[in-house]
Amino acid sequence: TTMGISRDSTHKRRKTGGKRIPLRKKRQFEMGRPAANTKLGPKRIHSVRCRGGNIKYRALRLDSGNFNWATEATTAKTRLLTVLYNASNNELVRTNTLVKNCIVQVDATPFRQWYKQHYGVDLGKKKKDAPEEEVKQSKHVVAKLAGRNKERQLETSLAEQFQAGRLLACVSSRPGQSGRCDGYILEGPELEFYNKKIYKRKHR
């Protein structure tokens, strides 16, 4: 028989180093379960019955999630492309394992489409590309877009990522517990920090 995973502390030594004498056998409330090790791939989720009749959703494979762009206060469902960085373990990057707080690359298309609709600016277009055909817009829409563009700010590192069609994002949900891979787009100092980490990892 295989050994069970136990979360008890009765097998551990005391703080002073003395041995503990076990007072009882293992209990179910001290039980642990194997890690989900959620991978990138076509969606596959198992439900697990837990203590109190609650259900956990164990994602075994996921290929998309909801990601929030905080400065623009918008969220979109987008494809997960690859895992780029994990602070705890490089093995999880190599095997494309999705866990909370890992850095992933996501498809920029849904955010680019939203930006085009909200500001009238196409982020994926290179400057030397042929000009687009003018779409007829009412004066009200033109004025609304002009008003929004006054306040518009986009950092250069994000703009470069939009040109490439891929954005860096951080996973903030727990795929092995909730069965979802949701997170937020990296920006500002956080993006700078992870860019350096990824660069160092690639150029070791």
The 8 nearest C-alpha neighbors of each residue, nearest first, counted from 0:
[[1, 2, 3, 4, 5, 25, 33, 32],
 [2, 0, 3, 4, 33, 5, 32, 31],
 [1, 3, 0, 4, 5, 31, 32, 33],
 [4, 2, 5, 1, 30, 31, 32, 0],
 [3, 5, 31, 30, 32, 2, 6, 33],
 [4, 6, 30, 31, 7, 29, 3, 25],
 [7, 5, 29, 30, 31, 8, 4, 28],
 [6, 8, 29, 5, 9, 10, 25, 30],
 [9, 7, 11, 10, 6, 12, 5, 29],
 [8, 10, 11, 7, 21, 19, 20, 12],
 [9, 11, 8, 12, 21, 19, 7, 20],
 [12, 10, 8, 9, 13, 19, 18, 7],
 [11, 13, 18, 16, 17, 19, 14, 10],
 [12, 14, 16, 17, 15, 18, 19, 11],
 [13, 15, 16, 12, 17, 11, 18, 19],
 [14, 16, 13, 17, 12, 18, 19, 11],
 [17, 15, 13, 14, 12, 18, 19, 11],
 [16, 18, 13, 12, 15, 19, 14, 11],
 [17, 19, 12, 13, 20, 16, 11, 10],
 [20, 18, 12, 21, 13, 17, 9, 10],
 [19, 21, 22, 18, 9, 10, 23, 12],
 [22, 20, 23, 9, 19, 10, 24, 18],
 [21, 23, 20, 24, 9, 19, 25, 10],
 [24, 22, 21, 25, 26, 9, 20, 10],
 [23, 25, 26, 22, 21, 9, 27, 7],
 [26, 24, 23, 27, 29, 5, 7, 30],
 [27, 25, 29, 28, 24, 30, 23, 7],
 [26, 28, 30, 29, 25, 5, 31, 50],
 [27, 29, 30, 26, 50, 31, 6, 25],
 [30, 28, 6, 27, 7, 26, 5, 31],
 [29, 31, 5, 27, 28, 6, 4, 32],
 [30, 32, 4, 5, 6, 29, 33, 3],
 [31, 33, 4, 34, 30, 3, 5, 35],
 [34, 32, 35, 31, 4, 36, 3, 175],
 [35, 33, 36, 32, 175, 37, 31, 57],
 [34, 36, 175, 37, 59, 57, 33, 58],
 [37, 35, 34, 96, 38, 59, 97, 175],
 [38, 36, 59, 97, 60, 96, 35, 58],
 [39, 37, 96, 60, 95, 97, 59, 40],
 [38, 40, 61, 60, 62, 95, 96, 37],
 [39, 41, 60, 62, 61, 42, 38, 43],
 [40, 42, 62, 61, 60, 43, 39, 63],
 [43, 41, 61, 60, 62, 40, 44, 59],
 [42, 44, 60, 59, 58, 41, 61, 45],
 [45, 43, 58, 57, 59, 178, 56, 42],
 [46, 44, 57, 56, 58, 47, 43, 59],
 [45, 47, 56, 55, 57, 54, 48, 44],
 [46, 48, 55, 54, 49, 56, 45, 57],
 [49, 47, 54, 53, 52, 55, 46, 50],
 [50, 48, 53, 52, 54, 47, 51, 55],
 [49, 51, 52, 53, 48, 28, 54, 27],
 [50, 52, 53, 49, 48, 54, 28, 55],
 [51, 53, 50, 49, 48, 54, 47, 55],
 [54, 52, 49, 51, 48, 50, 55, 47],
 [53, 55, 48, 47, 49, 46, 56, 52],
 [56, 54, 47, 176, 46, 177, 57, 48],
 [57, 55, 46, 178, 177, 176, 45, 58],
 [56, 58, 175, 45, 178, 44, 176, 46],
 [59, 57, 44, 178, 175, 60, 174, 37],
 [60, 58, 37, 43, 44, 57, 35, 38],
 [59, 61, 38, 43, 42, 40, 37, 39],
 [62, 60, 42, 39, 40, 41, 63, 38],
 [61, 63, 40, 79, 39, 41, 78, 42],
 [64, 62, 78, 79, 77, 61, 76, 180],
 [63, 65, 180, 181, 76, 77, 66, 179],
 [66, 64, 76, 181, 75, 77, 74, 182],
 [67, 65, 182, 183, 74, 181, 75, 76],
 [66, 68, 74, 183, 69, 73, 184, 182],
 [69, 67, 184, 73, 71, 72, 70, 183],
 [68, 70, 72, 71, 67, 73, 183, 184],
 [71, 69, 72, 68, 73, 186, 67, 153],
 [70, 72, 69, 73, 68, 67, 74, 114],
 [73, 71, 69, 70, 68, 74, 67, 75],
 [72, 74, 68, 71, 67, 69, 75, 70],
 [75, 73, 67, 66, 68, 65, 72, 76],
 [76, 74, 65, 66, 77, 109, 67, 110],
 [77, 75, 65, 64, 66, 63, 74, 78],
 [76, 78, 63, 64, 106, 75, 65, 109],
 [79, 77, 63, 106, 105, 62, 80, 64],
 [80, 78, 105, 63, 62, 81, 104, 106],
 [79, 81, 105, 104, 78, 106, 82, 103],
 [82, 80, 104, 103, 79, 83, 95, 105],
 [83, 81, 103, 95, 92, 102, 84, 104],
 [84, 82, 103, 102, 92, 81, 104, 197],
 [85, 83, 102, 92, 101, 82, 197, 86],
 [84, 86, 101, 87, 88, 89, 92, 102],
 [87, 85, 88, 84, 101, 89, 100, 102],
 [88, 86, 85, 89, 91, 101, 90, 84],
 [87, 89, 90, 91, 85, 86, 92, 84],
 [90, 88, 92, 91, 85, 93, 87, 84],
 [89, 91, 93, 88, 92, 94, 95, 96],
 [90, 92, 96, 94, 89, 93, 88, 95],
 [93, 91, 95, 89, 90, 94, 82, 84],
 [94, 92, 90, 91, 95, 89, 96, 82],
 [93, 95, 91, 92, 96, 90, 38, 82],
 [96, 94, 92, 82, 93, 38, 91, 39],
 [97, 95, 38, 91, 37, 94, 36, 92],
 [98, 96, 37, 38, 95, 101, 174, 36],
 [99, 97, 101, 173, 174, 100, 96, 37],
 [98, 100, 173, 170, 171, 101, 172, 97],
 [99, 101, 170, 171, 169, 98, 102, 85],
 [102, 100, 85, 99, 170, 98, 169, 84],
 [101, 103, 169, 84, 83, 168, 82, 85],
 [104, 102, 82, 168, 83, 81, 167, 169],
 [103, 105, 167, 81, 80, 166, 168, 165],
 [106, 104, 79, 166, 80, 165, 78, 107],
 [105, 107, 165, 78, 108, 77, 164, 166],
 [108, 106, 165, 164, 110, 166, 109, 111],
 [107, 109, 111, 110, 106, 112, 164, 77],
 [110, 108, 112, 111, 107, 113, 75, 77],
 [111, 109, 113, 112, 108, 107, 114, 75],
 [110, 112, 108, 114, 113, 109, 107, 122],
 [113, 111, 115, 109, 110, 114, 108, 116],
 [112, 114, 110, 116, 111, 115, 117, 109],
 [115, 113, 117, 111, 116, 112, 118, 110],
 [116, 114, 119, 120, 121, 112, 113, 118],
 [115, 117, 113, 114, 119, 118, 112, 120],
 [118, 116, 114, 115, 113, 119, 144, 147],
 [119, 117, 120, 144, 115, 114, 116, 148],
 [118, 120, 115, 116, 117, 144, 121, 114],
 [121, 119, 115, 118, 122, 114, 116, 117],
 [122, 120, 115, 123, 124, 119, 111, 114],
 [123, 121, 124, 161, 111, 120, 162, 158],
 [122, 124, 162, 161, 121, 125, 164, 111],
 [125, 123, 122, 121, 126, 128, 162, 127],
 [124, 126, 128, 127, 123, 162, 122, 129],
 [127, 125, 128, 124, 129, 130, 123, 122],
 [126, 128, 125, 129, 124, 130, 131, 123],
 [129, 127, 125, 126, 130, 124, 131, 123],
 [128, 130, 131, 127, 126, 125, 124, 132],
 [131, 129, 128, 132, 127, 133, 126, 124],
 [132, 130, 133, 129, 134, 128, 124, 121],
 [131, 133, 134, 130, 129, 135, 128, 136],
 [132, 134, 131, 135, 130, 136, 119, 129],
 [135, 133, 136, 132, 131, 137, 119, 141],
 [136, 134, 133, 137, 132, 138, 141, 140],
 [137, 135, 140, 134, 141, 138, 139, 133],
 [136, 138, 139, 140, 141, 135, 142, 143],
 [139, 137, 141, 140, 142, 136, 143, 135],
 [138, 140, 142, 137, 141, 143, 136, 144],
 [141, 139, 143, 137, 142, 138, 144, 136],
 [140, 142, 138, 144, 143, 139, 145, 137],
 [143, 141, 145, 139, 140, 144, 138, 146],
 [142, 144, 140, 146, 145, 141, 139, 147],
 [145, 143, 147, 141, 146, 142, 118, 148],
 [146, 144, 142, 148, 147, 143, 141, 149],
 [147, 145, 143, 144, 149, 148, 142, 150],
 [146, 148, 144, 149, 145, 150, 143, 151],
 [147, 149, 151, 145, 150, 146, 144, 118],
 [148, 150, 147, 146, 151, 145, 152, 144],
 [151, 149, 148, 147, 152, 146, 145, 153],
 [150, 152, 148, 149, 147, 153, 118, 146],
 [153, 151, 150, 154, 148, 149, 70, 155],
 [154, 152, 155, 158, 151, 157, 156, 70],
 [153, 155, 157, 156, 158, 152, 187, 186],
 [154, 156, 158, 157, 159, 153, 160, 152],
 [157, 155, 159, 158, 154, 160, 186, 190],
 [158, 156, 160, 159, 155, 154, 161, 153],
 [157, 159, 155, 161, 160, 156, 162, 154],
 [160, 158, 162, 156, 157, 161, 155, 163],
 [159, 161, 163, 157, 162, 158, 166, 165],
 [160, 162, 164, 158, 163, 159, 123, 122],
 [163, 161, 123, 159, 160, 164, 158, 122],
 [162, 164, 160, 161, 165, 159, 123, 166],
 [163, 165, 161, 107, 162, 160, 106, 108],
 [166, 164, 106, 107, 163, 105, 160, 161],
 [167, 165, 105, 104, 160, 107, 168, 106],
 [166, 168, 104, 185, 103, 184, 105, 102],
 [169, 167, 184, 185, 103, 183, 102, 104],
 [168, 170, 102, 182, 183, 100, 101, 103],
 [169, 171, 182, 100, 99, 101, 181, 172],
 [170, 172, 182, 99, 100, 181, 169, 173],
 [173, 171, 181, 99, 180, 170, 174, 182],
 [172, 174, 99, 176, 175, 177, 98, 171],
 [175, 173, 178, 179, 180, 177, 176, 58],
 [174, 176, 57, 35, 58, 173, 178, 177],
 [177, 175, 173, 56, 174, 55, 57, 178],
 [176, 178, 56, 179, 174, 173, 175, 55],
 [179, 177, 58, 56, 174, 57, 175, 176],
 [180, 178, 174, 177, 181, 172, 64, 173],
 [179, 181, 64, 174, 172, 170, 182, 173],
 [182, 180, 65, 64, 172, 66, 170, 171],
 [181, 183, 170, 171, 66, 169, 67, 172],
 [182, 184, 67, 66, 168, 169, 68, 185],
 [185, 183, 168, 68, 67, 167, 169, 186],
 [186, 184, 190, 168, 167, 189, 183, 169],
 [187, 185, 190, 189, 184, 188, 157, 191],
 [186, 188, 190, 189, 191, 185, 154, 156],
 [189, 187, 191, 190, 192, 186, 193, 185],
 [190, 188, 192, 191, 187, 186, 185, 193],
 [191, 189, 186, 185, 193, 192, 187, 188],
 [190, 192, 188, 194, 189, 193, 195, 187],
 [191, 193, 189, 195, 190, 194, 188, 196],
 [194, 192, 196, 190, 195, 191, 197, 189],
 [195, 193, 191, 197, 196, 192, 190, 198],
 [194, 196, 198, 193, 192, 197, 199, 191],
 [195, 197, 193, 199, 198, 194, 200, 192],
 [198, 196, 200, 194, 199, 195, 193, 201],
 [197, 199, 195, 201, 196, 200, 194, 202],
 [200, 198, 202, 196, 197, 201, 203, 195],
 [199, 201, 197, 198, 202, 203, 196, 84],
 [202, 200, 198, 199, 203, 197, 196, 83],
 [203, 201, 199, 200, 198, 197, 196, 195],
 [202, 200, 201, 199, 198, 197, 196, 195]]
